Amino acid sequence: MTDNIYTSPGSDVEQVEPQAFSPVKKPWPRWLIAAWIFITFSIVVNGLGRVIAGYFDGSEALAKQISAVFFLAEFVLIYGVIKLNKVIVYTVAVICILLGLFQLARIVMMLFGIPNLVVIVLSLSLYVVPTFLCAWYLLRPSFRMLIERNDKYNKMESMRKYVAKSFSKRA
C-alpha cells in the first residue's frame, strides 16, 4: 500500500485514444500510393482483360469491356485509399503484396532462363520495391491506427448529422 491516498487518480482516456473525436490529418503519402495504384493497376488491368477475354471468345470488344470493369474497380480502390477507407486500404495492401510476389516470381523465372541483368535490376527497382513499399506503408501499425481513428471520427460525424437531422424534423 504505497499509493498516496491524497493524490487525485489519473485518467487513462487521453493516453488510450488521443484526439479520438477530432478530424484526422490525412498523410500526404496516400497521394503517392494512389498514383502508384493508378500506374501499376492500369498496366495489370489492360493485360488481365485480354487474358480473360481469351478464355471466352477472344474478341477485342469483350477484352475492352472486361478492362473497363477493372478500371472502374481501380478508381474505387484509388478513391478508397485517398479517403482512408479501412476495407479498401487493406484490400489494396493485399493486392500490392500479390502483385509484388507475382513479379518477383517472374524475375526468379527469368534467372533460370537467359538472365538479363539490366531487365532484372530495372524490374526490381521500378516495380517490385515500390509495390512492396506501398503495401508496407498501408500495413504499418501507425497507419492502421490512423485509419481506425478516421473511421471512428467518420462514424461519430455521421451520427451527429443523423441526430441533428432527426431533431430538426421534430422542431
Secondary structure, 3 states (H helix, E strand, C coil): CCCCCCCCCCCCHHHHCCCCCCCCCCCCHHHHHHHHHHHHHHHHHHHHHHHHHHHHCCCHHHHHHHHHHHHHHHHHHHHHHHCCCHHHHHHHHHHHHHHHHHHHHHHHHHHHCCCCHHHHHHHHHHHHHHHHHHHHHHHCHHHHHHHHHHHHHHHHHHHHHHHHHHHHHHC
